[in-house]
Amino acid sequence: MQSFQPLSDTFAALGDPTRLAILSRLASEGDMTVQEIARPFAMSLPAVSQHLKVLERAGLIARGRDGQKRPCRLNAERLAETARWFDHTRAAWDERFDRLERFLAQPQSPQPQSPQLTGSKGEDNER
């Protein structure tokens, strides 16, 4: 059976608005140091580092080493894997909806009428 843990880790990491903002900045601005990433956020550097650790564990970012700096970069491949999962899931649901639409478009044959009960309640009580 396929392991969904990497995908679960990715969704958990993406579920936080700060981490989404970090990823968005890395996608638009390229590699950045922790200090550069932390600049627009009203939080401590250790708090930003915790967010970065979650993103790194999920495989969404990688940290390099450039002398004294440890720049963070977006791992686009992990996002691509997530996009492929969405595409696969969307295609499966589209097929299901197409089958339902075809079924609903078919003329329906009339259903046989259920036999009517004869007599009234009063007659049943007299027996």
Sine and cosine of phi, psi and omega as CSV:
sin_phi,cos_phi,sin_psi,cos_psi,sin_omega,cos_omega
0.00,0.00,0.62,-0.78,-0.01,-1.00
-0.93,0.36,0.67,-0.74,0.05,-1.00
-1.00,0.08,0.78,-0.63,0.02,-1.00
-0.98,-0.18,0.13,0.99,-0.06,-1.00
-0.86,0.51,-0.73,0.69,0.02,-1.00
-0.86,0.51,-0.64,0.77,0.02,-1.00
-0.92,0.39,-0.65,0.76,0.05,-1.00
-0.89,0.46,-0.67,0.74,0.04,-1.00
-0.89,0.45,-0.64,0.77,0.02,-1.00
-0.89,0.46,-0.74,0.67,-0.01,-1.00
-0.90,0.43,-0.62,0.79,0.04,-1.00
-0.89,0.46,-0.67,0.74,0.01,-1.00
-0.92,0.39,-0.62,0.78,-0.02,-1.00
-0.97,0.26,-0.21,0.98,-0.05,-1.00
-0.97,0.23,0.00,1.00,-0.02,-1.00
-0.93,-0.37,0.76,-0.65,-0.04,-1.00
-0.89,0.46,-0.54,0.84,0.03,-1.00
-0.92,0.40,-0.69,0.72,0.00,-1.00
-0.92,0.40,-0.60,0.80,0.08,-1.00
-0.89,0.46,-0.67,0.75,0.02,-1.00
-0.90,0.43,-0.64,0.77,0.04,-1.00
-0.88,0.48,-0.74,0.68,0.01,-1.00
-0.89,0.46,-0.65,0.76,0.01,-1.00
-0.88,0.48,-0.70,0.72,0.03,-1.00
-0.90,0.43,-0.67,0.74,0.02,-1.00
-0.90,0.44,-0.59,0.81,0.01,-1.00
-0.93,0.37,-0.64,0.77,-0.08,-1.00
-1.00,0.03,-0.51,0.86,-0.10,-0.99
-0.95,-0.32,-0.17,0.99,0.00,-1.00
1.00,0.05,-0.24,-0.97,-0.04,-1.00
-0.85,0.53,0.62,-0.79,0.02,-1.00
-0.56,-0.83,0.44,-0.90,0.11,-0.99
-0.99,0.15,0.20,-0.98,0.02,-1.00
-0.86,0.50,-0.67,0.74,0.00,-1.00
-0.88,0.47,-0.66,0.75,0.03,-1.00
-0.92,0.40,-0.64,0.77,0.03,-1.00
-0.91,0.41,-0.64,0.77,-0.09,-1.00
-0.96,0.29,-0.38,0.92,-0.15,-0.99
-0.74,0.67,-0.76,0.64,-0.08,-1.00
-0.99,0.16,-0.08,1.00,-0.08,-1.00
-0.99,-0.14,0.64,-0.77,0.03,-1.00
-1.00,0.01,0.92,0.40,0.03,-1.00
-0.47,-0.88,0.27,-0.96,-0.03,-1.00
-0.95,0.30,0.33,-0.94,0.08,-1.00
-0.87,0.50,-0.65,0.76,0.06,-1.00
-0.88,0.47,-0.56,0.83,0.03,-1.00
-0.92,0.39,-0.68,0.74,0.06,-1.00
-0.89,0.45,-0.66,0.75,0.03,-1.00
-0.87,0.50,-0.61,0.79,0.04,-1.00
-0.89,0.45,-0.68,0.73,0.05,-1.00
-0.88,0.48,-0.66,0.75,0.01,-1.00
-0.91,0.42,-0.60,0.80,0.04,-1.00
-0.89,0.45,-0.66,0.75,0.04,-1.00
-0.89,0.46,-0.71,0.70,0.02,-1.00
-0.89,0.45,-0.62,0.79,0.00,-1.00
-0.93,0.36,-0.70,0.72,0.04,-1.00
-0.88,0.48,-0.56,0.83,0.02,-1.00
-0.98,0.20,-0.11,0.99,0.01,-1.00
0.99,0.17,0.22,0.98,-0.04,-1.00
-0.99,0.10,-0.40,0.92,0.09,-1.00
-0.72,-0.70,0.31,-0.95,0.12,-0.99
-0.76,-0.65,0.56,-0.83,0.04,-1.00
-0.95,-0.32,0.73,-0.68,0.03,-1.00
-0.95,-0.31,-0.18,-0.98,0.07,-1.00
-0.69,-0.73,0.80,-0.60,0.02,-1.00
-0.72,-0.70,1.00,0.09,-0.09,-1.00
0.92,0.40,-0.86,-0.52,0.02,-1.00
-0.99,0.14,-0.28,0.96,-0.07,-1.00
-1.00,0.04,0.48,-0.88,0.11,-0.99
-0.82,-0.57,0.98,0.19,-0.06,-1.00
-0.92,0.39,0.55,-0.84,0.07,-1.00
-0.97,-0.22,0.62,-0.79,0.05,-1.00
-0.72,-0.69,0.49,-0.87,0.02,-1.00
-0.95,0.32,0.69,-0.72,0.12,-0.99
-0.99,-0.13,1.00,-0.03,-0.07,-1.00
-0.90,0.44,-0.45,0.89,-0.02,-1.00
-0.89,0.45,-0.63,0.78,0.01,-1.00
-0.91,0.42,-0.65,0.76,0.07,-1.00
-0.90,0.43,-0.60,0.80,0.03,-1.00
-0.91,0.42,-0.63,0.78,0.06,-1.00
-0.88,0.48,-0.67,0.74,0.02,-1.00
-0.91,0.42,-0.67,0.75,0.03,-1.00
-0.89,0.46,-0.63,0.77,0.04,-1.00
-0.90,0.44,-0.63,0.78,0.04,-1.00
-0.89,0.46,-0.70,0.71,0.04,-1.00
-0.87,0.49,-0.70,0.72,-0.01,-1.00
-0.88,0.47,-0.70,0.72,0.01,-1.00
-0.89,0.46,-0.72,0.70,-0.01,-1.00
-0.91,0.42,-0.68,0.74,0.03,-1.00
-0.89,0.46,-0.67,0.74,0.01,-1.00
-0.89,0.46,-0.66,0.76,0.02,-1.00
-0.90,0.44,-0.69,0.72,0.02,-1.00
-0.93,0.36,-0.60,0.80,0.05,-1.00
-0.87,0.49,-0.66,0.75,0.03,-1.00
-0.90,0.44,-0.66,0.75,0.03,-1.00
-0.88,0.47,-0.70,0.71,0.01,-1.00
-0.92,0.40,-0.60,0.80,0.06,-1.00
-0.89,0.46,-0.68,0.74,0.04,-1.00
-0.89,0.45,-0.67,0.75,0.03,-1.00
-0.90,0.45,-0.68,0.74,0.01,-1.00
-0.89,0.46,-0.68,0.73,0.04,-1.00
-0.90,0.44,-0.66,0.75,0.01,-1.00
-0.89,0.45,-0.71,0.71,-0.03,-1.00
-0.93,0.36,-0.41,0.91,0.00,-1.00
-0.98,0.18,-0.29,0.96,0.00,-1.00
-0.94,0.33,0.65,-0.76,0.08,-1.00
-0.90,0.44,0.69,-0.72,-0.02,-1.00
-1.00,-0.07,0.73,-0.69,0.08,-1.00
-0.97,0.26,0.55,-0.83,-0.01,-1.00
-0.88,0.47,0.62,-0.78,0.02,-1.00
-0.99,0.15,0.64,-0.77,0.04,-1.00
-0.88,0.47,0.62,-0.78,0.01,-1.00
-0.96,0.28,0.63,-0.77,0.05,-1.00
-0.97,0.26,0.58,-0.82,-0.02,-1.00
-0.88,0.48,0.69,-0.73,0.02,-1.00
-0.98,0.20,0.67,-0.74,0.06,-1.00
-0.97,0.24,0.73,-0.68,0.01,-1.00
-1.00,-0.09,0.42,-0.91,0.04,-1.00
1.00,0.03,0.23,-0.97,0.01,-1.00
-0.95,-0.32,0.10,-0.99,0.01,-1.00
-0.89,0.46,-0.58,0.82,-0.01,-1.00
-0.88,0.47,-0.62,0.78,0.00,-1.00
-0.92,0.40,-0.61,0.79,0.00,-1.00
-0.90,0.43,-0.56,0.83,-0.03,-1.00
-0.96,0.29,-0.43,0.90,-0.05,-1.00
-0.98,0.20,-0.31,0.95,-0.04,-1.00
-0.97,0.24,0.00,0.00,0.00,0.00
